[in-house]
Amino acid sequence: GLTMSVSKTFYQFLMTQRDPESYEPISEFANNAFYDQAFPKQSTDFDELSKYLELNGNYLPSMTIFDETWQKYLESNVH
């Protein structure tokens, strides 16, 4: 995969999307990931994260939500 210098991990970015009042899919993903003890918090690797979520992300109704969140994450890391 393409390694790039990232300022924060995907998990750190995801936590900025948390909103307990929101029913937006990304906010719900973030809220649920926060309670997921096993989430790969250090990962900045798309393949690792998508594999993890395919196996363990039963709180994620669709992998499309992860893909959309990943795009936002990449945009947030562009300086």
N, C-alpha and C positions, 0 to 999 in steps of 0.2 A: 504493500500500500504506500501511498504518498505520505511521507512524514513531513509535518510542517511544525514550526515553532508556534505553540499555542499558549495563550496567556492563562487559560484556565481549562480544567477538565470538563468533559461533557456534563458530568454530575453537577459541578459548580455552576455551569450555565443553567442547567435544568432547574436548580434550586432558585434561580432568579425568576423563574416562571411560575413559582408556586402562588396559588391564590385560593384559599379555602372557600371563598365565596363564589368562585367562578365554576361554571360548567363547561368552559372551553376545554377541548380534548387535551391540549398541551398542559394546561393548568392541572387537570386531573391526573395526567401522566406524572407531572412533577410531584403532586401531592402523594401519589401512590409510591413513587420511587423513593421519596423521603422515608417511608416506612419499610422499605425493602432493605433489610439488613445486609443482604448479600450483594447488593448492586455494586458493579465494578466502578467504584468512585474515582479511582485513579486513571481510568482508561480515557484515551483520546482516540481510540481506534474504532472505526466504523464497524469492521467485521466482528471484532470481539464483542462490541455492544449489541449488535443485531443478533448474533448467536445467543448471547445471554438472554436477550428479551424473547427470542423465539422459544427458548426452553423454559424460561421462568417468568416471563412478563404476562402472566394470565390476567393482570389488571389492565393490559393494553388491548383494547378491543380490535385494533388494527395496526399492523406494522407501518402503515402509511403515516400514522401519527408520529412514530419514531423518525421516519424519513423527513417529515416536515420540520420536526424539532431539530434534527441534525443540520438541515439547511440553515435554520436560524442560528444555530450554534456556530457554523462556519462563518456566516455573515458577521456575527458578533466578534469573531476573532480576527477579522480583517482590519488592519490598522491603516 
